[in-house]
Amino acid sequence: VFGGMVVVIERGGDPRASLARLFVHRRFAGSVAVGLLLNFAMYVMLFVEALFLQNDRRDSAWAAGLTLLPFTFGPIYSTRLSGRFISTGGRIHTMAIMGLLAGALGALILCAGGGAAPLGALLAGLGLLGGGMGLVVPAITAGALSATARENSGIASGVLSSARQAGGLFGVAVMGALAQGRPPATGPARALGGACVVLVAGAGIAQGLLREGNGPMPNNG
């Protein structure tokens, strides 16, 4: 799907809508890269942790769903906090880094705890993952849109969304295979450890690429 979108846009004939031109801007490229890595790690967490709760801890589907609630509710509050911070002139890269590192800490807690982790540790780790994701998404959205002309905002948003979905797809495929490897008892820990590394790498990209042009969105129209 993403490849087809690239072909359609590049054949459109309007140089202002060229994806190559969009990716020249470091902040746009960084926002897309962070979005891909974010979903890579978060989809892995949701996939692996749901299986871990039911297969390793022997929780019922109902109990596993309740345990995952902090991951679901975390973004409700952190997204608003991040949006408010950015809209008042806050640094985009600061919020993205904070969210990615919070998510990495949450993945590390889940990875270290394993099957013997108390419920409180599981809830804390899941809350950090969900809350961290909520901090990152408004930041990378603002980063991508602020790096493009207004008439190309739809394309920029579509590219970011497609990259995030692709990241989730690859994350489940790659880390799902890792989680099913041998020995099976350490599979979830390997996948969660990988997710932690991916989130830290995303924080490094945010530090290097999202700093450019911080501040209110320019009027490029």
PyMOL commands that place a pseudoatom at each C-alpha (Angstrom):
pseudoatom trace, name=CA, resn=VAL, resi=1, chain=A, elem=C, hetatm=0, pos=[0.000, 0.000, 0.000]
pseudoatom trace, name=CA, resn=PHE, resi=2, chain=A, elem=C, hetatm=0, pos=[2.768, 2.409, 0.962]
pseudoatom trace, name=CA, resn=GLY, resi=3, chain=A, elem=C, hetatm=0, pos=[4.671, 1.639, -2.248]
pseudoatom trace, name=CA, resn=GLY, resi=4, chain=A, elem=C, hetatm=0, pos=[1.551, 2.238, -4.320]
pseudoatom trace, name=CA, resn=MET, resi=5, chain=A, elem=C, hetatm=0, pos=[1.008, 5.581, -2.636]
pseudoatom trace, name=CA, resn=VAL, resi=6, chain=A, elem=C, hetatm=0, pos=[4.596, 6.571, -3.452]
pseudoatom trace, name=CA, resn=VAL, resi=7, chain=A, elem=C, hetatm=0, pos=[4.097, 5.726, -7.128]
pseudoatom trace, name=CA, resn=VAL, resi=8, chain=A, elem=C, hetatm=0, pos=[0.844, 7.680, -7.362]
pseudoatom trace, name=CA, resn=ILE, resi=9, chain=A, elem=C, hetatm=0, pos=[2.301, 10.763, -5.688]
pseudoatom trace, name=CA, resn=GLU, resi=10, chain=A, elem=C, hetatm=0, pos=[5.528, 10.759, -7.707]
pseudoatom trace, name=CA, resn=ARG, resi=11, chain=A, elem=C, hetatm=0, pos=[3.630, 10.391, -10.988]
pseudoatom trace, name=CA, resn=GLY, resi=12, chain=A, elem=C, hetatm=0, pos=[1.288, 13.230, -10.118]
pseudoatom trace, name=CA, resn=GLY, resi=13, chain=A, elem=C, hetatm=0, pos=[3.520, 15.764, -11.814]
pseudoatom trace, name=CA, resn=ASP, resi=14, chain=A, elem=C, hetatm=0, pos=[3.422, 18.379, -9.043]
pseudoatom trace, name=CA, resn=PRO, resi=15, chain=A, elem=C, hetatm=0, pos=[6.977, 18.893, -7.742]
pseudoatom trace, name=CA, resn=ARG, resi=16, chain=A, elem=C, hetatm=0, pos=[5.629, 20.412, -4.523]
pseudoatom trace, name=CA, resn=ALA, resi=17, chain=A, elem=C, hetatm=0, pos=[4.062, 17.041, -3.653]
pseudoatom trace, name=CA, resn=SER, resi=18, chain=A, elem=C, hetatm=0, pos=[7.227, 15.003, -4.236]
pseudoatom trace, name=CA, resn=LEU, resi=19, chain=A, elem=C, hetatm=0, pos=[8.004, 12.639, -1.387]
pseudoatom trace, name=CA, resn=ALA, resi=20, chain=A, elem=C, hetatm=0, pos=[11.705, 13.096, -2.057]
pseudoatom trace, name=CA, resn=ARG, resi=21, chain=A, elem=C, hetatm=0, pos=[11.247, 16.797, -1.436]
pseudoatom trace, name=CA, resn=LEU, resi=22, chain=A, elem=C, hetatm=0, pos=[9.375, 16.122, 1.803]
pseudoatom trace, name=CA, resn=PHE, resi=23, chain=A, elem=C, hetatm=0, pos=[12.061, 13.784, 3.134]
pseudoatom trace, name=CA, resn=VAL, resi=24, chain=A, elem=C, hetatm=0, pos=[14.772, 16.360, 2.519]
pseudoatom trace, name=CA, resn=HIS, resi=25, chain=A, elem=C, hetatm=0, pos=[13.499, 18.131, 5.610]
pseudoatom trace, name=CA, resn=ARG, resi=26, chain=A, elem=C, hetatm=0, pos=[15.189, 16.497, 8.601]
pseudoatom trace, name=CA, resn=ARG, resi=27, chain=A, elem=C, hetatm=0, pos=[12.254, 17.034, 10.918]
pseudoatom trace, name=CA, resn=PHE, resi=28, chain=A, elem=C, hetatm=0, pos=[9.809, 15.353, 8.538]
pseudoatom trace, name=CA, resn=ALA, resi=29, chain=A, elem=C, hetatm=0, pos=[12.133, 12.379, 7.982]
pseudoatom trace, name=CA, resn=GLY, resi=30, chain=A, elem=C, hetatm=0, pos=[12.727, 12.115, 11.719]
pseudoatom trace, name=CA, resn=SER, resi=31, chain=A, elem=C, hetatm=0, pos=[9.009, 12.220, 12.535]
pseudoatom trace, name=CA, resn=VAL, resi=32, chain=A, elem=C, hetatm=0, pos=[8.287, 9.418, 10.069]
pseudoatom trace, name=CA, resn=ALA, resi=33, chain=A, elem=C, hetatm=0, pos=[11.194, 7.309, 11.360]
pseudoatom trace, name=CA, resn=VAL, resi=34, chain=A, elem=C, hetatm=0, pos=[10.123, 7.773, 14.984]
pseudoatom trace, name=CA, resn=GLY, resi=35, chain=A, elem=C, hetatm=0, pos=[6.528, 6.924, 14.084]
pseudoatom trace, name=CA, resn=LEU, resi=36, chain=A, elem=C, hetatm=0, pos=[7.622, 3.696, 12.426]
pseudoatom trace, name=CA, resn=LEU, resi=37, chain=A, elem=C, hetatm=0, pos=[9.765, 2.660, 15.403]
pseudoatom trace, name=CA, resn=LEU, resi=38, chain=A, elem=C, hetatm=0, pos=[7.070, 3.651, 17.898]
pseudoatom trace, name=CA, resn=ASN, resi=39, chain=A, elem=C, hetatm=0, pos=[4.462, 1.365, 16.355]
pseudoatom trace, name=CA, resn=PHE, resi=40, chain=A, elem=C, hetatm=0, pos=[7.060, -1.357, 15.805]
pseudoatom trace, name=CA, resn=ALA, resi=41, chain=A, elem=C, hetatm=0, pos=[7.634, -1.485, 19.552]
pseudoatom trace, name=CA, resn=MET, resi=42, chain=A, elem=C, hetatm=0, pos=[4.074, -0.836, 20.744]
pseudoatom trace, name=CA, resn=TYR, resi=43, chain=A, elem=C, hetatm=0, pos=[2.409, -3.455, 18.563]
pseudoatom trace, name=CA, resn=VAL, resi=44, chain=A, elem=C, hetatm=0, pos=[5.021, -5.944, 19.741]
pseudoatom trace, name=CA, resn=MET, resi=45, chain=A, elem=C, hetatm=0, pos=[4.215, -5.132, 23.349]
pseudoatom trace, name=CA, resn=LEU, resi=46, chain=A, elem=C, hetatm=0, pos=[0.475, -5.498, 22.892]
pseudoatom trace, name=CA, resn=PHE, resi=47, chain=A, elem=C, hetatm=0, pos=[0.830, -8.751, 20.952]
pseudoatom trace, name=CA, resn=VAL, resi=48, chain=A, elem=C, hetatm=0, pos=[3.417, -10.379, 23.205]
pseudoatom trace, name=CA, resn=GLU, resi=49, chain=A, elem=C, hetatm=0, pos=[2.019, -9.197, 26.518]
pseudoatom trace, name=CA, resn=ALA, resi=50, chain=A, elem=C, hetatm=0, pos=[-1.497, -10.421, 25.729]
pseudoatom trace, name=CA, resn=LEU, resi=51, chain=A, elem=C, hetatm=0, pos=[-0.131, -13.869, 24.941]
pseudoatom trace, name=CA, resn=PHE, resi=52, chain=A, elem=C, hetatm=0, pos=[2.180, -13.795, 27.958]
pseudoatom trace, name=CA, resn=LEU, resi=53, chain=A, elem=C, hetatm=0, pos=[-0.632, -12.997, 30.380]
pseudoatom trace, name=CA, resn=GLN, resi=54, chain=A, elem=C, hetatm=0, pos=[-2.773, -15.869, 29.145]
pseudoatom trace, name=CA, resn=ASN, resi=55, chain=A, elem=C, hetatm=0, pos=[-0.140, -18.510, 28.378]
pseudoatom trace, name=CA, resn=ASP, resi=56, chain=A, elem=C, hetatm=0, pos=[2.494, -17.912, 31.062]
pseudoatom trace, name=CA, resn=ARG, resi=57, chain=A, elem=C, hetatm=0, pos=[0.513, -16.386, 33.910]
pseudoatom trace, name=CA, resn=ARG, resi=58, chain=A, elem=C, hetatm=0, pos=[-2.585, -18.446, 33.056]
pseudoatom trace, name=CA, resn=ASP, resi=59, chain=A, elem=C, hetatm=0, pos=[-4.854, -15.415, 33.247]
pseudoatom trace, name=CA, resn=SER, resi=60, chain=A, elem=C, hetatm=0, pos=[-8.278, -15.639, 31.681]
pseudoatom trace, name=CA, resn=ALA, resi=61, chain=A, elem=C, hetatm=0, pos=[-9.016, -13.497, 28.644]
pseudoatom trace, name=CA, resn=TRP, resi=62, chain=A, elem=C, hetatm=0, pos=[-11.092, -11.237, 30.910]
pseudoatom trace, name=CA, resn=ALA, resi=63, chain=A, elem=C, hetatm=0, pos=[-8.287, -10.848, 33.463]
pseudoatom trace, name=CA, resn=ALA, resi=64, chain=A, elem=C, hetatm=0, pos=[-5.705, -10.221, 30.744]
pseudoatom trace, name=CA, resn=GLY, resi=65, chain=A, elem=C, hetatm=0, pos=[-7.883, -7.513, 29.222]
pseudoatom trace, name=CA, resn=LEU, resi=66, chain=A, elem=C, hetatm=0, pos=[-8.238, -5.792, 32.598]
pseudoatom trace, name=CA, resn=THR, resi=67, chain=A, elem=C, hetatm=0, pos=[-4.476, -5.953, 33.145]
pseudoatom trace, name=CA, resn=LEU, resi=68, chain=A, elem=C, hetatm=0, pos=[-3.899, -4.219, 29.795]
pseudoatom trace, name=CA, resn=LEU, resi=69, chain=A, elem=C, hetatm=0, pos=[-6.196, -1.298, 30.703]
pseudoatom trace, name=CA, resn=PRO, resi=70, chain=A, elem=C, hetatm=0, pos=[-3.331, 1.025, 31.812]
pseudoatom trace, name=CA, resn=PHE, resi=71, chain=A, elem=C, hetatm=0, pos=[-1.878, 0.773, 28.315]
pseudoatom trace, name=CA, resn=THR, resi=72, chain=A, elem=C, hetatm=0, pos=[-5.275, 1.764, 26.884]
pseudoatom trace, name=CA, resn=PHE, resi=73, chain=A, elem=C, hetatm=0, pos=[-6.073, 4.585, 29.281]
pseudoatom trace, name=CA, resn=GLY, resi=74, chain=A, elem=C, hetatm=0, pos=[-2.557, 6.043, 29.451]
pseudoatom trace, name=CA, resn=PRO, resi=75, chain=A, elem=C, hetatm=0, pos=[-2.738, 7.813, 26.074]
pseudoatom trace, name=CA, resn=ILE, resi=76, chain=A, elem=C, hetatm=0, pos=[-6.069, 9.456, 26.956]
pseudoatom trace, name=CA, resn=TYR, resi=77, chain=A, elem=C, hetatm=0, pos=[-4.323, 11.762, 29.400]
pseudoatom trace, name=CA, resn=SER, resi=78, chain=A, elem=C, hetatm=0, pos=[-0.796, 11.928, 28.024]
pseudoatom trace, name=CA, resn=THR, resi=79, chain=A, elem=C, hetatm=0, pos=[-1.969, 12.890, 24.527]
pseudoatom trace, name=CA, resn=ARG, resi=80, chain=A, elem=C, hetatm=0, pos=[-3.751, 15.935, 25.911]
pseudoatom trace, name=CA, resn=LEU, resi=81, chain=A, elem=C, hetatm=0, pos=[-0.724, 16.851, 27.989]
pseudoatom trace, name=CA, resn=SER, resi=82, chain=A, elem=C, hetatm=0, pos=[1.601, 16.571, 25.001]
pseudoatom trace, name=CA, resn=GLY, resi=83, chain=A, elem=C, hetatm=0, pos=[-0.692, 18.550, 22.703]
pseudoatom trace, name=CA, resn=ARG, resi=84, chain=A, elem=C, hetatm=0, pos=[-1.064, 21.327, 25.242]
pseudoatom trace, name=CA, resn=PHE, resi=85, chain=A, elem=C, hetatm=0, pos=[2.697, 21.493, 25.804]
pseudoatom trace, name=CA, resn=ILE, resi=86, chain=A, elem=C, hetatm=0, pos=[3.453, 21.725, 22.083]
pseudoatom trace, name=CA, resn=SER, resi=87, chain=A, elem=C, hetatm=0, pos=[0.677, 24.213, 21.315]
pseudoatom trace, name=CA, resn=THR, resi=88, chain=A, elem=C, hetatm=0, pos=[2.098, 26.629, 23.875]
pseudoatom trace, name=CA, resn=GLY, resi=89, chain=A, elem=C, hetatm=0, pos=[5.514, 26.635, 22.209]
pseudoatom trace, name=CA, resn=GLY, resi=90, chain=A, elem=C, hetatm=0, pos=[7.039, 23.603, 23.881]
pseudoatom trace, name=CA, resn=ARG, resi=91, chain=A, elem=C, hetatm=0, pos=[9.852, 21.723, 22.192]
pseudoatom trace, name=CA, resn=ILE, resi=92, chain=A, elem=C, hetatm=0, pos=[8.615, 18.924, 19.956]
pseudoatom trace, name=CA, resn=HIS, resi=93, chain=A, elem=C, hetatm=0, pos=[11.734, 16.821, 20.343]
pseudoatom trace, name=CA, resn=THR, resi=94, chain=A, elem=C, hetatm=0, pos=[11.602, 17.111, 24.139]
pseudoatom trace, name=CA, resn=MET, resi=95, chain=A, elem=C, hetatm=0, pos=[8.126, 15.617, 24.326]
pseudoatom trace, name=CA, resn=ALA, resi=96, chain=A, elem=C, hetatm=0, pos=[8.987, 12.868, 21.831]
pseudoatom trace, name=CA, resn=ILE, resi=97, chain=A, elem=C, hetatm=0, pos=[12.118, 11.869, 23.761]
pseudoatom trace, name=CA, resn=MET, resi=98, chain=A, elem=C, hetatm=0, pos=[10.276, 11.848, 27.080]
pseudoatom trace, name=CA, resn=GLY, resi=99, chain=A, elem=C, hetatm=0, pos=[7.564, 9.599, 25.671]
pseudoatom trace, name=CA, resn=LEU, resi=100, chain=A, elem=C, hetatm=0, pos=[9.976, 7.184, 24.006]
pseudoatom trace, name=CA, resn=LEU, resi=101, chain=A, elem=C, hetatm=0, pos=[12.126, 6.833, 27.109]
pseudoatom trace, name=CA, resn=ALA, resi=102, chain=A, elem=C, hetatm=0, pos=[9.036, 6.356, 29.293]
pseudoatom trace, name=CA, resn=GLY, resi=103, chain=A, elem=C, hetatm=0, pos=[7.929, 3.583, 26.960]
pseudoatom trace, name=CA, resn=ALA, resi=104, chain=A, elem=C, hetatm=0, pos=[11.403, 2.035, 27.027]
pseudoatom trace, name=CA, resn=LEU, resi=105, chain=A, elem=C, hetatm=0, pos=[11.336, 2.041, 30.826]
pseudoatom trace, name=CA, resn=GLY, resi=106, chain=A, elem=C, hetatm=0, pos=[7.930, 0.380, 30.770]
pseudoatom trace, name=CA, resn=ALA, resi=107, chain=A, elem=C, hetatm=0, pos=[9.184, -2.328, 28.397]
pseudoatom trace, name=CA, resn=LEU, resi=108, chain=A, elem=C, hetatm=0, pos=[12.231, -2.849, 30.617]
pseudoatom trace, name=CA, resn=ILE, resi=109, chain=A, elem=C, hetatm=0, pos=[10.037, -3.320, 33.688]
pseudoatom trace, name=CA, resn=LEU, resi=110, chain=A, elem=C, hetatm=0, pos=[7.937, -5.915, 31.883]
pseudoatom trace, name=CA, resn=CYS, resi=111, chain=A, elem=C, hetatm=0, pos=[11.036, -7.630, 30.499]
pseudoatom trace, name=CA, resn=ALA, resi=112, chain=A, elem=C, hetatm=0, pos=[12.811, -7.795, 33.859]
pseudoatom trace, name=CA, resn=GLY, resi=113, chain=A, elem=C, hetatm=0, pos=[9.770, -8.925, 35.793]
pseudoatom trace, name=CA, resn=GLY, resi=114, chain=A, elem=C, hetatm=0, pos=[8.955, -11.940, 33.647]
pseudoatom trace, name=CA, resn=GLY, resi=115, chain=A, elem=C, hetatm=0, pos=[6.388, -14.419, 34.824]
pseudoatom trace, name=CA, resn=ALA, resi=116, chain=A, elem=C, hetatm=0, pos=[7.168, -13.698, 38.479]
pseudoatom trace, name=CA, resn=ALA, resi=117, chain=A, elem=C, hetatm=0, pos=[6.417, -9.981, 38.222]
pseudoatom trace, name=CA, resn=PRO, resi=118, chain=A, elem=C, hetatm=0, pos=[3.825, -8.739, 40.719]
pseudoatom trace, name=CA, resn=LEU, resi=119, chain=A, elem=C, hetatm=0, pos=[0.655, -7.239, 39.338]
pseudoatom trace, name=CA, resn=GLY, resi=120, chain=A, elem=C, hetatm=0, pos=[1.744, -3.756, 40.388]
pseudoatom trace, name=CA, resn=ALA, resi=121, chain=A, elem=C, hetatm=0, pos=[4.888, -3.970, 38.268]
pseudoatom trace, name=CA, resn=LEU, resi=122, chain=A, elem=C, hetatm=0, pos=[2.884, -5.141, 35.261]
pseudoatom trace, name=CA, resn=LEU, resi=123, chain=A, elem=C, hetatm=0, pos=[0.433, -2.271, 35.626]
pseudoatom trace, name=CA, resn=ALA, resi=124, chain=A, elem=C, hetatm=0, pos=[3.258, 0.260, 36.019]
pseudoatom trace, name=CA, resn=GLY, resi=125, chain=A, elem=C, hetatm=0, pos=[5.082, -1.023, 32.957]
pseudoatom trace, name=CA, resn=LEU, resi=126, chain=A, elem=C, hetatm=0, pos=[1.942, -1.015, 30.834]
pseudoatom trace, name=CA, resn=GLY, resi=127, chain=A, elem=C, hetatm=0, pos=[1.000, 2.459, 32.068]
pseudoatom trace, name=CA, resn=LEU, resi=128, chain=A, elem=C, hetatm=0, pos=[4.421, 3.818, 31.120]
pseudoatom trace, name=CA, resn=LEU, resi=129, chain=A, elem=C, hetatm=0, pos=[4.154, 2.255, 27.657]
pseudoatom trace, name=CA, resn=GLY, resi=130, chain=A, elem=C, hetatm=0, pos=[0.707, 3.653, 26.976]
pseudoatom trace, name=CA, resn=GLY, resi=131, chain=A, elem=C, hetatm=0, pos=[1.432, 7.034, 28.502]
pseudoatom trace, name=CA, resn=GLY, resi=132, chain=A, elem=C, hetatm=0, pos=[4.698, 7.284, 26.604]
pseudoatom trace, name=CA, resn=MET, resi=133, chain=A, elem=C, hetatm=0, pos=[2.984, 6.554, 23.309]
pseudoatom trace, name=CA, resn=GLY, resi=134, chain=A, elem=C, hetatm=0, pos=[0.467, 9.296, 24.048]
pseudoatom trace, name=CA, resn=LEU, resi=135, chain=A, elem=C, hetatm=0, pos=[3.292, 11.797, 24.522]
pseudoatom trace, name=CA, resn=VAL, resi=136, chain=A, elem=C, hetatm=0, pos=[5.017, 10.852, 21.264]
pseudoatom trace, name=CA, resn=VAL, resi=137, chain=A, elem=C, hetatm=0, pos=[2.132, 10.822, 18.762]
pseudoatom trace, name=CA, resn=PRO, resi=138, chain=A, elem=C, hetatm=0, pos=[1.186, 14.529, 18.976]
pseudoatom trace, name=CA, resn=ALA, resi=139, chain=A, elem=C, hetatm=0, pos=[4.880, 15.441, 18.829]
pseudoatom trace, name=CA, resn=ILE, resi=140, chain=A, elem=C, hetatm=0, pos=[5.643, 13.512, 15.640]
pseudoatom trace, name=CA, resn=THR, resi=141, chain=A, elem=C, hetatm=0, pos=[2.387, 14.662, 14.045]
pseudoatom trace, name=CA, resn=ALA, resi=142, chain=A, elem=C, hetatm=0, pos=[3.267, 18.285, 14.749]
pseudoatom trace, name=CA, resn=GLY, resi=143, chain=A, elem=C, hetatm=0, pos=[6.816, 17.629, 13.569]
pseudoatom trace, name=CA, resn=ALA, resi=144, chain=A, elem=C, hetatm=0, pos=[5.717, 16.161, 10.241]
pseudoatom trace, name=CA, resn=LEU, resi=145, chain=A, elem=C, hetatm=0, pos=[3.124, 18.843, 9.522]
pseudoatom trace, name=CA, resn=SER, resi=146, chain=A, elem=C, hetatm=0, pos=[5.330, 21.747, 10.574]
pseudoatom trace, name=CA, resn=ALA, resi=147, chain=A, elem=C, hetatm=0, pos=[7.969, 20.605, 8.084]
pseudoatom trace, name=CA, resn=THR, resi=148, chain=A, elem=C, hetatm=0, pos=[5.653, 20.738, 5.058]
pseudoatom trace, name=CA, resn=ALA, resi=149, chain=A, elem=C, hetatm=0, pos=[3.710, 23.370, 3.158]
pseudoatom trace, name=CA, resn=ARG, resi=150, chain=A, elem=C, hetatm=0, pos=[0.032, 23.589, 4.065]
pseudoatom trace, name=CA, resn=GLU, resi=151, chain=A, elem=C, hetatm=0, pos=[-1.100, 22.266, 0.689]
pseudoatom trace, name=CA, resn=ASN, resi=152, chain=A, elem=C, hetatm=0, pos=[0.943, 19.105, 1.296]
pseudoatom trace, name=CA, resn=SER, resi=153, chain=A, elem=C, hetatm=0, pos=[-0.305, 18.499, 4.836]
pseudoatom trace, name=CA, resn=GLY, resi=154, chain=A, elem=C, hetatm=0, pos=[-2.598, 15.681, 3.690]
pseudoatom trace, name=CA, resn=ILE, resi=155, chain=A, elem=C, hetatm=0, pos=[0.288, 13.873, 2.011]
pseudoatom trace, name=CA, resn=ALA, resi=156, chain=A, elem=C, hetatm=0, pos=[2.511, 14.371, 5.043]
pseudoatom trace, name=CA, resn=SER, resi=157, chain=A, elem=C, hetatm=0, pos=[-0.155, 13.011, 7.362]
pseudoatom trace, name=CA, resn=GLY, resi=158, chain=A, elem=C, hetatm=0, pos=[-0.742, 10.030, 5.073]
pseudoatom trace, name=CA, resn=VAL, resi=159, chain=A, elem=C, hetatm=0, pos=[2.954, 9.187, 4.889]
pseudoatom trace, name=CA, resn=LEU, resi=160, chain=A, elem=C, hetatm=0, pos=[3.282, 9.326, 8.670]
pseudoatom trace, name=CA, resn=SER, resi=161, chain=A, elem=C, hetatm=0, pos=[0.211, 7.147, 9.173]
pseudoatom trace, name=CA, resn=SER, resi=162, chain=A, elem=C, hetatm=0, pos=[1.394, 4.614, 6.588]
pseudoatom trace, name=CA, resn=ALA, resi=163, chain=A, elem=C, hetatm=0, pos=[4.850, 4.450, 8.175]
pseudoatom trace, name=CA, resn=ARG, resi=164, chain=A, elem=C, hetatm=0, pos=[3.331, 3.803, 11.580]
pseudoatom trace, name=CA, resn=GLN, resi=165, chain=A, elem=C, hetatm=0, pos=[1.142, 1.002, 10.253]
pseudoatom trace, name=CA, resn=ALA, resi=166, chain=A, elem=C, hetatm=0, pos=[4.108, -0.525, 8.444]
pseudoatom trace, name=CA, resn=GLY, resi=167, chain=A, elem=C, hetatm=0, pos=[6.101, -0.361, 11.675]
pseudoatom trace, name=CA, resn=GLY, resi=168, chain=A, elem=C, hetatm=0, pos=[3.391, -2.254, 13.532]
pseudoatom trace, name=CA, resn=LEU, resi=169, chain=A, elem=C, hetatm=0, pos=[3.253, -4.894, 10.815]
pseudoatom trace, name=CA, resn=PHE, resi=170, chain=A, elem=C, hetatm=0, pos=[7.003, -5.470, 10.814]
pseudoatom trace, name=CA, resn=GLY, resi=171, chain=A, elem=C, hetatm=0, pos=[7.152, -5.367, 14.593]
pseudoatom trace, name=CA, resn=VAL, resi=172, chain=A, elem=C, hetatm=0, pos=[4.627, -8.160, 15.053]
pseudoatom trace, name=CA, resn=ALA, resi=173, chain=A, elem=C, hetatm=0, pos=[6.288, -10.235, 12.308]
pseudoatom trace, name=CA, resn=VAL, resi=174, chain=A, elem=C, hetatm=0, pos=[9.873, -9.843, 13.502]
pseudoatom trace, name=CA, resn=MET, resi=175, chain=A, elem=C, hetatm=0, pos=[9.434, -9.804, 17.264]
pseudoatom trace, name=CA, resn=GLY, resi=176, chain=A, elem=C, hetatm=0, pos=[6.618, -12.333, 17.135]
pseudoatom trace, name=CA, resn=ALA, resi=177, chain=A, elem=C, hetatm=0, pos=[9.047, -14.766, 15.538]
pseudoatom trace, name=CA, resn=LEU, resi=178, chain=A, elem=C, hetatm=0, pos=[11.640, -13.871, 18.167]
pseudoatom trace, name=CA, resn=ALA, resi=179, chain=A, elem=C, hetatm=0, pos=[9.132, -14.500, 20.955]
pseudoatom trace, name=CA, resn=GLN, resi=180, chain=A, elem=C, hetatm=0, pos=[8.377, -17.952, 19.543]
pseudoatom trace, name=CA, resn=GLY, resi=181, chain=A, elem=C, hetatm=0, pos=[12.056, -18.925, 19.371]
pseudoatom trace, name=CA, resn=ARG, resi=182, chain=A, elem=C, hetatm=0, pos=[13.877, -21.259, 21.703]
pseudoatom trace, name=CA, resn=PRO, resi=183, chain=A, elem=C, hetatm=0, pos=[13.976, -21.506, 24.593]
pseudoatom trace, name=CA, resn=PRO, resi=184, chain=A, elem=C, hetatm=0, pos=[10.253, -20.626, 24.646]
pseudoatom trace, name=CA, resn=ALA, resi=185, chain=A, elem=C, hetatm=0, pos=[10.313, -19.576, 28.308]
pseudoatom trace, name=CA, resn=THR, resi=186, chain=A, elem=C, hetatm=0, pos=[12.440, -16.520, 27.498]
pseudoatom trace, name=CA, resn=GLY, resi=187, chain=A, elem=C, hetatm=0, pos=[10.630, -15.609, 24.274]
pseudoatom trace, name=CA, resn=PRO, resi=188, chain=A, elem=C, hetatm=0, pos=[8.483, -12.779, 25.694]
pseudoatom trace, name=CA, resn=ALA, resi=189, chain=A, elem=C, hetatm=0, pos=[11.485, -11.292, 27.491]
pseudoatom trace, name=CA, resn=ARG, resi=190, chain=A, elem=C, hetatm=0, pos=[13.484, -11.276, 24.239]
pseudoatom trace, name=CA, resn=ALA, resi=191, chain=A, elem=C, hetatm=0, pos=[10.676, -9.542, 22.372]
pseudoatom trace, name=CA, resn=LEU, resi=192, chain=A, elem=C, hetatm=0, pos=[10.136, -6.950, 25.099]
pseudoatom trace, name=CA, resn=GLY, resi=193, chain=A, elem=C, hetatm=0, pos=[13.867, -6.358, 25.368]
pseudoatom trace, name=CA, resn=GLY, resi=194, chain=A, elem=C, hetatm=0, pos=[13.950, -5.775, 21.615]
pseudoatom trace, name=CA, resn=ALA, resi=195, chain=A, elem=C, hetatm=0, pos=[11.064, -3.319, 21.918]
pseudoatom trace, name=CA, resn=CYS, resi=196, chain=A, elem=C, hetatm=0, pos=[13.003, -1.445, 24.609]
pseudoatom trace, name=CA, resn=VAL, resi=197, chain=A, elem=C, hetatm=0, pos=[16.040, -1.147, 22.330]
pseudoatom trace, name=CA, resn=VAL, resi=198, chain=A, elem=C, hetatm=0, pos=[13.865, 0.081, 19.450]
pseudoatom trace, name=CA, resn=LEU, resi=199, chain=A, elem=C, hetatm=0, pos=[12.305, 2.798, 21.617]
pseudoatom trace, name=CA, resn=VAL, resi=200, chain=A, elem=C, hetatm=0, pos=[15.709, 3.987, 22.819]
pseudoatom trace, name=CA, resn=ALA, resi=201, chain=A, elem=C, hetatm=0, pos=[16.857, 4.136, 19.193]
pseudoatom trace, name=CA, resn=GLY, resi=202, chain=A, elem=C, hetatm=0, pos=[13.772, 6.226, 18.429]
pseudoatom trace, name=CA, resn=ALA, resi=203, chain=A, elem=C, hetatm=0, pos=[14.737, 8.633, 21.209]
pseudoatom trace, name=CA, resn=GLY, resi=204, chain=A, elem=C, hetatm=0, pos=[18.156, 9.000, 19.610]
pseudoatom trace, name=CA, resn=ILE, resi=205, chain=A, elem=C, hetatm=0, pos=[16.578, 9.817, 16.252]
pseudoatom trace, name=CA, resn=ALA, resi=206, chain=A, elem=C, hetatm=0, pos=[14.271, 12.334, 17.918]
pseudoatom trace, name=CA, resn=GLN, resi=207, chain=A, elem=C, hetatm=0, pos=[17.233, 14.019, 19.571]
pseudoatom trace, name=CA, resn=GLY, resi=208, chain=A, elem=C, hetatm=0, pos=[19.116, 14.237, 16.285]
pseudoatom trace, name=CA, resn=LEU, resi=209, chain=A, elem=C, hetatm=0, pos=[16.363, 15.101, 13.787]
pseudoatom trace, name=CA, resn=LEU, resi=210, chain=A, elem=C, hetatm=0, pos=[13.368, 16.644, 15.551]
pseudoatom trace, name=CA, resn=ARG, resi=211, chain=A, elem=C, hetatm=0, pos=[15.285, 19.600, 16.998]
pseudoatom trace, name=CA, resn=GLU, resi=212, chain=A, elem=C, hetatm=0, pos=[15.289, 21.473, 13.690]
pseudoatom trace, name=CA, resn=GLY, resi=213, chain=A, elem=C, hetatm=0, pos=[12.924, 24.398, 13.495]
pseudoatom trace, name=CA, resn=ASN, resi=214, chain=A, elem=C, hetatm=0, pos=[11.282, 23.973, 16.892]
pseudoatom trace, name=CA, resn=GLY, resi=215, chain=A, elem=C, hetatm=0, pos=[8.441, 26.306, 17.629]
pseudoatom trace, name=CA, resn=PRO, resi=216, chain=A, elem=C, hetatm=0, pos=[5.092, 27.233, 16.099]
pseudoatom trace, name=CA, resn=MET, resi=217, chain=A, elem=C, hetatm=0, pos=[4.207, 25.810, 12.715]
pseudoatom trace, name=CA, resn=PRO, resi=218, chain=A, elem=C, hetatm=0, pos=[5.285, 28.110, 9.914]
pseudoatom trace, name=CA, resn=ASN, resi=219, chain=A, elem=C, hetatm=0, pos=[2.765, 29.558, 7.502]
pseudoatom trace, name=CA, resn=ASN, resi=220, chain=A, elem=C, hetatm=0, pos=[3.962, 28.071, 4.258]
pseudoatom trace, name=CA, resn=GLY, resi=221, chain=A, elem=C, hetatm=0, pos=[0.756, 28.673, 2.389]
for i in range(1, 221): cmd.bond("trace and resi %d" % i, "trace and resi %d" % (i + 1))
show_as sticks, trace
zoom trace
